[in-house]
């Protein structure tokens, strides 16, 4: 079903909200608007992205009309060094909104993956991308909501809320929950600093402490918490702690 933009605008009359049939990437449009002075909270969404952006230059599969693909402009008193913690705060916002809208409980895999368990395994149902644009932060969020299948190369990695729950979900309801959730966690970070976000993230994620993981197939160890800057601490088998500032974290034996 087409996205009900009128419903969204009626609930957030003070926000500028755009919704497109198809775009290359919502991040590109949001960055351009931010550079021209668009207000905090501005939302750019699309029914389809033909060049959706993921981390490290990857693309985000954006099946038409099945997911939430949007970017939001954030203008808070954050320093550039806070950006990693902003990503964690957005992860908390996403899993909170999914729980409220669908009753599904998700896991967080540092730094930006939202996972959802199924009977067989866990799959990625959402991803978060943050980047600086002058004094603003552009947050891109993609959520696999009603996808019924994925390309072969993603079939063992990705999943959707529909595939796990066995029922379709309202994308509008999910976004109505998510935008205030983003505001809440960003305000908490702005007011109280990183510590509350780091604690909440650590409790919400099974990957932060005591998880055996591989990082980009080059480092292996057991996760030992988060640094004050929001980076992952990986304790090697030799007892040495490595600070992971970027990279793909995956479970391993």
LODRENMI-691122 format. One record per residue (C-alpha): x, y, z. Coordinates in steps of 0.05 Angstrom, whole numbers, plus 32768, in hexadecimal, padded with zeros to 4 digits. Layout:
XYZ
...
This chain:
800080008000
801880477FF2
8034806B802F
800180978052
802780D88053
7FEA81008067
7FE580D880A7
802D80E480B8
8029812F80AB
7FEA813580D5
800F81178111
804D81418108
8033818480ED
807381A98101
80A2817C80D9
80B481828091
80A7813D8074
80B48128802C
80A280E4800F
80B980CF7FCA
80A480977F9C
80EC80877F8B
812F80A87F98
817880947F94
8183809D7FDE
815D80C48013
81A080D58032
81B480FD7FF5
817481277FF7
817881318043
81C18147803E
81AF817B8009
817581958033
81A181988072
81D581C0804C
819F81F28039
818981FA8082
814F81C98089
813681C380D0
8145818C8101
8112815480FB
810A815B80B0
80F981178092
810780FE804C
80E880BA803B
80DD80907FFD
80B680547FE6
80F4803C7FC2
813E804C7FC1
8165803A7F83
81A880487FA5
819A80417FEF
81D8804C8019
81F6801D804B
8237801F8073
827A801C804F
825B802B800B
822C7FF0800C
81E57FF77FF0
81A47FED8016
81707FC07FF4
81317FEA7FF0
80F77FC17FD6
80C07FF17FBD
80887FFD7FEE
809F7FC98021
80CD7FEE8051
80DB802E8074
811380538051
811E8099806B
815080CC8084
814780FF80BB
816E813F80C7
81868147810F
819E8189812B
81B4817F8173
81EE8197819E
8219815C818A
8263815E817B
827F81358141
829D81058174
825680F5818B
824380D88147
8250808F815B
822380968197
81ED80B7816D
81EC80788143
81E2804E8182
81AA807C8199
818780738157
818D8028815E
8169802D81A1
813380588180
812880258149
81217FE88176
80F3800F81A5
80C68024816C
80C47FDE814E
80B07FC18192
80787FF5819B
805D7FED8154
80647FA2814A
80727F80818E
80B27F64816F
80F27F668199
81327F758174
817C7F718183
81B27FA48173
81F47F928153
82297FC8815A
822B7FFA813C
81EE80018110
81CA7FBF8103
81857FAD811D
817A7F628120
813C7F39812D
813D7EF08143
81157EBC811E
810B7E72812A
81497E618101
81797E9B810D
817D7EE68112
81787F1480D6
81847F5E80CA
81437F8580C5
815D7FCC80C9
819B7FF680C0
81B1803C80D4
81E1806B80B2
81F880AE80CF
822180E480AF
8233812D80BC
821981648090
823581A580AB
821781AF80F0
81E1817A80E4
81E0812F80E7
81BD810880B1
81A080C780CB
818B80948097
8160805A80AE
8148801F8086
81187FEC80A4
81017FAD8081
80B87FAD8093
808D7F858063
80C17F658035
80AB7F1E8023
80EE7F0A8005
81357F247FF7
81677F1D7FBF
81907EDD7FC3
81CE7F017FDC
81A67F1B8018
81797EE08026
81A67EC5805E
81B37F09807C
81757F348078
812F7F2B8093
80F17F56809C
80BE7F6280D3
808B7F3F80A8
80B57F01809B
80C37EF880E6
807D7F0780FF
80557EE880C7
802A7F2780BE
802D7F6A809B
803B7FA980C3
80287FF280BB
8063801B80A4
803E805A80B9
803580408100
807E802E8104
8095807380EE
80638094811C
8086806F8156
80CC8079813B
80D080C48132
80BF80D5817B
80EE809D8190
812780BD8169
81178100818A
811780DF81CF
815B80BD81C9
817C80F981A8
8162812681DE
817C80F68213
81C180F781F3
81C1814281EC
81AB814C8234
81D18116825A
820B8105822C
821F80C08212
821D80988253
81D280898255
81D18075820B
820D80488215
81ED80268250
81AA801D822D
81CB800381EE
81F67FD28216
81B77FB58237
81917FB181F5
81C97F9081CC
81E07F4881D3
821F7F5B81AD
823E7F8E81DD
82587F608213
826C7F178215
825E7F0881CB
82917EE281A2
82977F098161
82C17F148123
82CF7F5A8108
82D97F5C80BD
82F57F1480C1
83377F3180DB
832B7F388126
830C7F048153
82FB7F0C819C
82C67F1681D1
82A27F5881D7
82B27F7D8218
82847FBA8217
82847FFF81F8
82B680378200
82A0807C8218
829F809181CF
8270805881BA
82A4802B819A
82A47FE081A5
82D97FC081D1
82F07F7C81B8
83197F5181E7
83487F2381C0
835A7EDD81D6
839C7EF981EF
83777F26821F
83877F6581F8
834E7F9681EC
83437FB281A6
83197FF0819B
82EC7FE5815F
82DB8027813F
82BF800A80FE
82B37FC880DD
82817F9080D4
82747F698114
825A7F22810C
82527EE8813C
82867EB18137
82997E73815E
